[in-house]
Amino acid sequence: MKTIAVISRKGGAGKTTVAVNLAAALREQGARAVLADADPLRSSSEALRAHSLSVVETSASKLFALTTASRRSGGDLLIIDTPAAPEGDVVAAIKVADLCLVVSRPTYLDVAAALKTLELLRQLRASGLIVLNQCPSARQGREPSQVSSTLDALRFAGVPVAAAPLRVRQAYQSALSEGQGVTEWEPRGQAAIEVRALAEIVRRKVLGELPSRPANDAMALSAMAARP
């Protein structure tokens, strides 16, 4: 059993949306996935109250016991929707995680916050990956400058970035209003395609193949600031 912590210490990045949709997509791909809602706002639990996806309300102090129980139950993945603060609660989630997904919009301030989180991961010797969320859509096969400049800056600094950015799409809110992930609400939609791509990256990174069964930081910021 592997644990994934979905982290964003800056409000509005879409952490809960990523956690919910990732959990649903991983279940679709055959993983026994459980979503742990450790955010006091309980947004994940509220969104999936009528959903068949397993959602457990918890807190930072209970995460170690929860991961132990999940491992004993034979689950594949525990996905933690982490609190944004305090830092001690974020650290507790990082310490139990096999992979931390740091959710960030492609803006200077969001990336600055994400890089601080990555520095915390380095201090704790934890594995991390930035997930760019709420990106403007590509036009004629070309990334908007806001996205391409962010990607260039992060790669220049050697920061790990998931090669599956998530775009600004109404489908996310529409699906959540129905208590679903986008892969269920609109299975052939662009949002579903993007989430499945991210889920595949995550799944292979932490689990490899599943058996078939039903379903430097200152440099980066300087580079971003210098671009138009």
N, C-alpha and C positions, 0 to 999 in steps of 0.2 A: 504494500500500500504506500502510495506517495501523497505528499501534501503540497498544495499550491496556495500561496498567499497572494491575494490580489490587493495591491497597495496603492494608495494615492493620499498624500498628506496635504493636498490642495483641493479645496472644494470645487465641484463642477466639472471634474475631469471625466466623470462617468464610470467610476470604480465599480459601483454596484451593477450597473448595466452590463459591464464586461463580465463580472463574476457570474451573474445569472445566465447570460447567453452562452458563456463558455461551458458552464455546467450542463446546460441543456444539450449543447452540441456534442460534448464528450459522451453523454449518455446515448445519444443517437449513434455515435461511432462505436458503441459497444462497451464502454467503460462503466463499471459500477461506481458512479460518482455521487458523492453527498456534498451538499452545499452547507457550510457552517456560517451562520450569520453572527459575527462577533462585533458588529457595529451597533452601538446603543440605539441608533435611529431605527433599526430593524427594517430597513428598506427591502432587503432581499426576502425576508419572511413575508412582508406585506404583499410584495409583488407576486409571490408564488403560493399564496395561502390556499388556493384551490388546485394546485398543480400536483401531479404524481411524482415530481422530482422530490427526493428526500431533502428537507431543509431542517437544520437543527439550530435553534437559538442558543447561543453560548456567550462566553465572555473570555477576555484574555487570560484570566486566571485559570480557566478550565480547559484551555486548548491542549495542554500536554495530556491530560486524562482523556480528552476526546480523541486525539490521534491514536492513543493506545487502544481505546475501545474500538475505533474504526478498523485498526489493523487486525485485531482479534476477530472481528466480524467478517473478514474476508473481502472488504471493499478494495477497489482499485485506486480511487482518488478521493481525497478530501480537499475541497476548494473553500478557502476561507475568505469571506468578505470582511476585510479588516476595518477596525476603527481608524479614523484619520488622526486621532490624538487620544490620550497623551502618548508621548514617545515610548514610555514603558510598555504600553499595550501593543504598540506596533512592534517593538523589539520581541515581545513574547510570541507574536505570530511569526516573525522572521526565524526565530530559533527553532520552531517546529517544522518549518517549511523545507521541502526539497528544492523548490523553485519559487522565486518571488517575481511576480509580474507587476512592474511599476507602470501604472497607467498615467499617461500624460497627453494633453492636447499639444499640437505643434505651435506653441507660442513661447516666447522668451521666458516669461515668468513661470509657466508650467514646467518647462524643461529645467529651469533653474531649481525648482522644487524637486523634480525627479532626480536630478544629479546629486542633490543632497541625500536623498534616500539611497541612491546607489553607493554613496560614500559610507553610509551606515551599513549597508550590506557588506561592503569590503571589510569594514572593521569587525564584523561578526562572521566573516568568511562564509557568507551565504551566496548562493547562486541567484543571479537576477537577470531580468530581461525587460527592456522598455517596450511597452505596447502603446503605439501612437493611436489615439482615439479622437473622434470628432474631426477627422481630417476632411477638408474640402475634396470633392470628387475630381478625379483626373479628367482632363479634357483632351480629346483626340489623342489619347494614349500618353499624355504628358502630365506629370505631377504639377500642381500649382506651386508657385515659388515658395509659398509659406511652408509647404510640406517638404519640397526638395531641399531647401536651405537647412531645415531642421535635420533631415536625414544626413546631409553632407557634414554638418557640424558634429553630429553625434558619431558618425563613422570616422571622421578625422581624429576625434579624441579617443577612438577605440572603444566606444560604449556599445554594448550589445543591444541590438534593436530587432524585434520580431519583424520578419519580412512579410508581414500581413497587416498593414494599417487598416483601421476601421474608420469608415467615412461617416459624415453627418447624414443620417437617414431617418425619416419620420417613422420607418418601420419599427425601430426600437421602442419608441413610446407607444405605438399602436399595439405591438405585441404585449408589452408589459401591462397595458390597460386590460388585456384579456387574460392575464396571468400566464403568459407563454413567452418562450424565447422566439427569436425571429426564425429559427430553423423549423419551428412548428407552425408559426403564424403564417409565414410566407416562404415555404420550403425552397422555391426556385428563385426567390428575390435576390437582389445584389447583396443586401445585408446578410442574408443566410449564407451566401457563398463566401463572404469575407470572414464571417465567424467560423465557418467550417475550416477555412484555411488556417486561422489562428489556432483552433482546436487541434488540428493535425500537427502543427509545429509543437505545441505543448505536449500532446500525447506522445509523440516520438521522442521528445527530449527527456521525459520522465519515465515513460513506460516501455518505449520501443514498440514492437508489434504486439497487439492484443489478440488472444484467441477469438475466433469468430463466435459470437453469441448475440442474441437479440439485443435489441436495443435498450585623457585627463580632462577634468570637468571645466576648469577655467578656460581652456583652449576652446572647448565646444561653445561656451557662452560667448566668448569673444568673436568666434566665427559667425554665430547667429546675429550678433549685434551689428556686425560689419556689413551684412547683406541687406539689400533693399527690401 
